[in-house]
Amino acid sequence: MVVPSESSRSLHTVIGRNGSTLACGLFVVAILLGAALDRSLLLAIWLLSFWHYYLYWLAVAFGVPSFEVFKRDAVAMKTVSVAALASVYLAAPLDFASLTVIAAGIALNVRAASVLGVDRTYYGHEVGGLPPQRITAFPYSLIAHPMILGNVAAFGGTLINPEFARAWGPLAGLHVALNIGLLAMELAGTRRLRAMRIGGGLVFASVLLGITFAVLPITLMGVMLTAVAVACAGILYRCYAPEIAAPETARRES
C-alpha cells in the first residue's frame, strides 16, 4: 500500500480548504479565454455577472466551511461582476442623471458597509459566528437594509442611461431583481431554511437557464462555456453544502 507523503497530504489539505476559490478562479479564466477566442463580449459579461449572489445564498442557506474563504470568494466574484458591468456601462455615452443616481447608490452602500464592518457586511452574524449587534448609526438609523437599497439604486441608475438600457437593460434589471431576492432571503432568515434552500436553488437555476436560452447565442463556444458554468455551480455547491451533497452521491452510487 502506498502511503501519501506529508507534502502530498498538506497539498491535499490546502486544495480542499481552498477548493471554492480555485473553482472560481479557474472559472473566470476559462470564461475570459473562451469569450476571447469566440470574440464574444456577450459571453463574458453574462456568464461572469451573478456568481456572488450564488455564493451569498450558499453561505446563508448551507453555512460556510471557512468564513475567511467565503469572504475571499464573495469579494473576488463581486469585483468581477462590477468590473463586467462597468466595462459595458462606461462604453455607452455618459448620462448625468444616470451617473448621479449611481453615485448616490454607491455612496449609501459604502457608508452602510463602513458602519457594519467587512465581516458583518458579508453575513458575519449569520454564518461567521459574530454575536448579534444592534446598529443605530446612519443610515441604519433611517432604514433597515441600506446596502440593498444602495445596490438597487446603483444598478437601477444605469437604466436611466438610454443607450446602456437599450443594449444591456436586462443585465442591470437582473441585478436589481437578485438584490430584491437577497432582501427576501435576509427577511426570511434561518427560520425558513428549507424554503430558502429550495427557493434560492430554483432562482439560480432559472437565471442560468434564462441566460443560456434567452440571451447567449447558440454556438459551440456558448454551449461549452455554459457547461463550464454548470460545473462551477456544482463544485461550489459541494464545497458549501458537503453534508447535503454527500448523501445524494451515496444514494446514486448504491
N, C-alpha and C positions, 0 to 999 in steps of 0.2 A: 504494500500500500504506500502511495506517495503522500508524504506529509508536507503540507504547504509551509514554505519558509515564513519567517517573521515578517520579511519585507512584503511578501505577496499578501499576507493577512492584513498588514497595515494598509496596503494599496486597496484591497477589497473593502476595508472599513471606510476609507476616505471616499471611495466611489459610492458606496452605499449611503453614506451620510450626505453626500452632495449630489445624489442622483438627479434630483429635480432641477438643480442648477445646470448640470451637464446637459440634461434633456432640453432645457430652454435655450442654452447657448448653441447647441448643435442645430436645433430647430431654426433659430434665427439665421444662422449661417446658411443652412440648406435652402430656406425660402429666398434669401437675398441672392444666392448663387443661381438658383433656378429661375428667378424672375429676371436676373441679368442675362442669362443665356436665352431666355424667351423674349427678352426686350419688352417686358410687360410690367409697367409700374402698378397696374391694377392688381396683379397677383400679390406683390409685396405689400401694398398698402392694406388690402383687405385681410390677408392672412396673418398679419402681424399686429393688428389693432386692438384685439379684445382679450388677450390672454391674462392680463392682470385681474380682470373681473372673474375669470375662471378660477384663478388662484385664491381670490378672496372667498369665493363660495366653497372651494375645497377646504380651506382653513377653518372657516366658521362651521361648516356642516360636518366635518370629519376630524378636525383637530390638526395639529402640526407635529411632525416628528422632531423638528427643531425650529424654535421661534426665530432664531437668527437666520437660518437658511430661508425660511419663509419670507422674512423681510427683504432679504437679498433678492430672492426670486421676484417678489412683487415690485420692488423698486426698479429692478432691471427691465421687467416686461412693461411696466408703466412708462418708463423712459422711452422704450422702443415705440410704444403706442403713440405717445405725444409727438415724438420725432416724425412718425409716419404722417400724422395729421398735419403737423406744422409744415412739412415739405410740400404738401399739396395746397394748403391754405395760403402760404406765402407766395405760391406761384400765380395765384389769382390777383387781379388788380386790387389795391388796398381800398378798404371802405372804412371811413372814420367812425361811423356809428357802430359797425361790427366790432372794430378794434376796441372801442370804449366799453362795450358790454363784456367782451372777452377779458379785458384788463380788470374790470370790476369783479368778475367771477374769480379770476386768478388771485386777486388781492384778498378776497374773502376766504378763499381756500387756504392761502398761505398763512393768513392770520389765524385761522382756526387750527391749522396744523402746528403752528408755533405755540399756541396755548396748550394743546394736547401733549405735545412732545412726539417724537418719532415712534416710540413704542406703542402708545395709545392710538396714534393715527392708524397704525397697521394692526388694529384689533388686539392690542396687548392685554386688555382686560378679558376679552372673550377667549383668546387662545394662548396668550403669553403668561398667564398666571398672575397678572397685576391685580391688586385689590381694587374694588370699586371706589370711585372718586367723583364727587360732585364738582363739576366745572361751572364756575359762575362768571368768569371773565368774558369780556366781549370777544366774539359775537355770540357766545353761548348764553349770555345774559338776555339775548333777544330771541334767538331761535335755537331749536334743539339739534338740528342737523345742518350746520352752516357749510360743512365741507361738500356735502352732496348738492346743496343749493348752489354753491360756487361752481361746482363741476357742471351742473345743468346750465347755469348762466354762461359759462365759458364755451361749452360745446354748442349751446343754442345760439350764442352770439355769432358763431361762424356762419349760421344760416341767414343772418341779416345781409351778408355779402352776396349779392345776386349771382355773380359769376361762379363763386365757390358752390353756392347752393345748387346751381344748375348742374354742375359736374359731379359734386361729392355730397349732395344733400343727404342721401341715405346713410352715408358713413357717419356723419355728425348726428343724425337722428337716432341711429342705433346706440351711439354713445349716451345720448340723453336717456333713451329707454333703459339701458343697462344700469345707469345711475339710479333711476327710479326703482329698478329691481333691487339694487343694493339697499335702498331705503326700506323696501318691503322686508328684506332679509334682516336688517337691523331691528326693525319693529317687531318682527316675529320672535327673534332671539332663539335661545335653545329650548324654549317651551314647546315649540312646534318643529322639532328637529327632523322628524320623518317627513313632514310636508316640505320643509326647506330642502332636504336632500332630493326628494322626487321633483319638486318644482324647479330647483336650480338645474338639475340634470336635464330636464325637458327644455328649459330655456336655452342652455348652451348647445344641446343637440340641434335645436331649431335654428340657432344662429349659424352653426357650421353648415347645416343643410341648406339654409337660405343663401348663404354666401356662395356655396358650391353650385347650386342650380339656378339662382336668380341673378347673380352678379358676375361670377367668373366665366370666362369663355371656356367652352368645352374643347380643350386641346389636350394633347398628350401631357404637356408640362403641367397644365392646370390640374389634371387628374392625379398626376404623380405628387404634386405638392399638397393637394388635398389629402392624399393618403398619408403623407408625412405629418400633416396636421392632426389627423385622426390618431396616428401612432403616438404623437407627442401628448395628446389628451389622455390616451390610455396609460402612458408611462407616468404622467403626473398624478393620475387617479391612484395608481398603485403606490406611488410614493407617499401620498397624503392619506390614503384610506387603505392601508395594508390589511387591517383586520376585516375589512369588508371584501376586498378583492381576493384574499387568500382562500376563504371558504368557497367562493364562487369557482375558483380554479380547481379546487379539490373536488367539487361536485361534478365538474365537467370531465375530470380525469377518471372518476370512479365508474 
